[in-house]
Amino acid sequence: MGRKVCLITGATDGIGLVTAQELGKLGWTLALVSRNAQKGERIARELRHVCRNEEIYFKQADLSLQRDVRRVARDIAETYESLDVLINNAGAIFWKYQKTAEGIEKTFALNHLNYFLLTNLLLDRLRAAPAARVVNVASMAHRGVSIDFEDIENKKVYENFRGGWIAYQRSKLSNIMFSNALSRRLEGQNISCNALHPGFVRTRFAKDNGGYFAALVSIGMTFGAISAEKGAKTQIHLATSPNVEGVTGKYFDLCKPKEPDSRALNESDQERLWDVSEDLTRSSR
């Protein structure tokens, strides 16, 4: 039986890095995707040494840009005949309203459209694996908000003092809605798709925003956050455990299925989000 092949986004920091190290030790072939090329190449070298595994590679991409998502997907499809696990882990919070170079609000572009586009582009490689898994890192932050389809790119919400946080919450709600909609489309196939809450993890999350918000998050992490090692457990579980083979369309917390906010389970909204996401990614083809 050949090595399992896994693609991990956001793999050079925090829970993504821990996940890469644990899967690397299992002898898996890993493709690690991140924005910083210099850091990514260094991390891949270090992991090859620590894991005693030469099959760990770095792929550079700014996943908020659809052109980079498409380039990475082509690279993966040309390099590997099949993909056993896709872990959509990359994400960020932007306290101030920003647009990508492609004109899309950055939180929505990176935290949701990236998951949507990359996964759909790699479905053929996932189907070629014996039993593939898509693991989407969401958050309990999805609770308490809903998707405003009249403000899908959060232009109005950023007028609110808490706009950056609300945009982040909506993106995490979108992750779960996407997971459920994808699971329905893959019913009867060899691909499972689940979302998860990793916990409030001590990482670089929000550090690039600077100012009082980054300071508040840093204080919160000092007193209330768990380690990246603990935070990575659920996504490692979903990627590797035989206990979740065939389990799909679920939301996990502490390695166990948990009921998400009821708004994440609204099938009509899930389908509407899917249609909007298709429209917003179609123009980049």
N, C-alpha and C positions, 0 to 999 in steps of 0.2 A: 504494500500500500504506500503511495507516494506521500510526500510532505503535504500538509495542509497549507494553503495559501490564504493570507489575510491582509487586507488593506485597512490601515488605521489612519484617520485624519486627526490633525492636532496632536501628533505623536511625540513632540519634542519637549513637552512640559506636563506636569501634573499627572492626572489619571491616565492620559494617553501614553505617556512615557512609561509609567508603571505597567500598564497593560502590555506594551511592546516588550518590556523586559521579561514578563512572565510567559508570554507566548513564545518569545525567542528561546527561552530555556526549554520549552517543550519541543524545540526543533522545527517550529513552523517557519515557512518562508514568509517574510514580512515586507510589505511596501509601506513605508512611513511617509505621510504627506504633511508638509508644513510650509509656511511662507518664507522662513529665514533659511536661505540655502547654506550659509556657512555653519550655522548652528545645527541644521539638519544633518549635514554630512558628518559633523563631529559626533553627534549622538549615534548615528548609524555605526560609525567606527567603534565607538565605545561599547555599544550593544553587541556587536559581532565578537568583541573580545570577552566581555562579561558573560555572555550566553554561550560562548564557544560554538557559535553558529554563523557561518559565512553567508547564509541566505537572508541577510537583512539589508534592505536597500532604502535609499531616500529618494523621494520625488518632490521637487519644489513646485509649489503652486500657491497663489493667493486665491483661496476658495470663495472669496466674496465676488470674484470675477468669473463669469460663466465661461469665458474663453479659456481660462486656466483649468476649470473643472473639466471641460471637454478635452483639453490637451492631456490631462492626467488620465482620463478615462480611455483615450485612444492608446496611450502608452501602456496601461495595464492590459488592455485587450490584445495588444500586439505582443506583449511579453509573456502572458500566462494564458493557457488554454482554458483554465477554469479558476474560479474564485470561491473558496469555501466560506469565508467570513468577510463581511464589510462592516466596519465599525465607524459610524458617523459620529465623531467625537468633537470635531473642531467647532468652536463657537466663542462668542465674546459679547460684552455689553458695551454700548457706546452711549455715554451720558448726554452727549450733544448730537444733534441731528447731522448726519453725514450721508453723502451719496457716494457710491462707487464710481469709478471711471466710466462704467456703463450706464450710469444714471439711475441706479436703484438704491433705495435706502439701505444702509449697510447692515443693520441688525437683521432685517428680513432676508437680505441677500446671502449673508454668511450663515446664519443660524437655521434658515429654512430652505431657501431655494438651492443652496449647496447640497443639502441632504437629498432633496427631491431630484435634482438633475443628475448628480453623480450615481445615485442608486439606479435610476431608470436607464442610464447609459450602460451600466454594468450588468443588467439583468441577464443578458445572454451568457456572460461568463459565470454568473451565479447558477444559472440553469444547468450549466455543463458540469457542476460539482455534484457528488452523490447526494449530499444533504446540506444545502447552503443556509447561512444565517445572516440576516441584516440586523444590526444592533444600533439603535438610535438613542443617543444620550440626550435626554430631555431634562426635566427638573420639576420638583414639587412647586416651583415658582409659577407653574402654569395655572395654579388654582386662583380663582377670584377674578379672572378676566375673560373676555370673549373676543372673537375676531370681528373687527369692524370692516366689513367688505367694502365700505365706502371710503375707508382710510387704510387700505391694506398695506401701504408703505409708511404708515405712521406719521404722515405730515402734520396732521392735527394734534396727535397725541404729544408730540414734542413741544407743543405750546404749554403743556402742563409741566409744573415744576418737577414731577416725577416721571416725565415722559420717557426718559431712557430706560427706566426700570419697567415701565408698562410695556414698552416695545420688546424688551427682553422676555417678559412674561408671555406675551402673545407669541413670540417665536418658539418658546418651549411648548406652548399649547399646540402650535402648528406641528411640532415634531411628533406628538402623540396622534394627532388627527391624521397626519400623513402615514404613520405606521399602520393605523387601522385601515385606512383606505387601500394601502398597498397590500395588506394581508388579504383583503377581500378579492383583489385582483389576482392574487397568487394562489387562491384556494385550489387544492388538489395538486399543486405543483410541489417541487422539492425544496422550496425556499420558505423559511420562517422569517418573520419580522416582528421585533418587539422593541419597546421603548423602556427607558429606565430613569430613575432618579438616583444620582450617585451619592447624594448627601451634600451638606455644606462643607466643601473641601478646601483645605489650606493650599491654595495655588496662586498663580499670578493673575487670577481673575480680577478684572477691573483696574489693575495697576496702571495700564496705559492711559487711563482717563485723567489721572492726576487730580489735584485739588481736593476738596473736602470729601467728595464721594469716595475716591480711592482711599482716603484716610479712614473713613467710616468702615469701609469693607475690611481694611487691614486690621482695625481694632476688633471687629467682629470675628475675624479669623483667629486672632490671638486668643480670644476667650471661648469661642464656640465651634470652631471648625475641626473637622477630623483630618487625619493624614491622607495624603494621596494614595497610600497603600490600602487604607480602608475604603476610600472612595472608589477605587478601581475594582473592588471585589464583585460588584453586581455585573458590570460589563464583561469581566473575565468569566463569570459564571454563565452568562448568556452566550458567550462565544465558545465555551468548552464543555459545559456540563452535559452528560448524557440525560440528565433528568429533565432537560428542557427541549430535547430533540422532538421536533414536530409541534411544539407549543408555539402559537403565533397569535398576533393581534393583542398582546397583553402589555401591561405597564408594570414594571418591577421596581421594588424598593427593598433594600436589604436582602437581595437574592430571592425574594418571594413576590408572587403576583399581588398587586394592590389595585383597588378601584381608583381610577383617576377622577378628576372633576367631571361632573356629568356633561359639561359643555364639550369636553374632549370626545364624547361618545355620540354626538349628534351626527348621524350619517349624512343628513342633508348638507350640513356645514362642511363635513369632510369632503364631500363630492364637489361642493362649490370651491373650496380651497384648492382641490386638485385641478379643477378647470382653470382657475386664476393662475396657478403655478405653471401649468402648461402654456398659457398665453404669455407669461412673463419670461419663459425660457425658450420659447419658439423663435423669437427674434434673433437669438444669438447663434442659430444654426448656420 
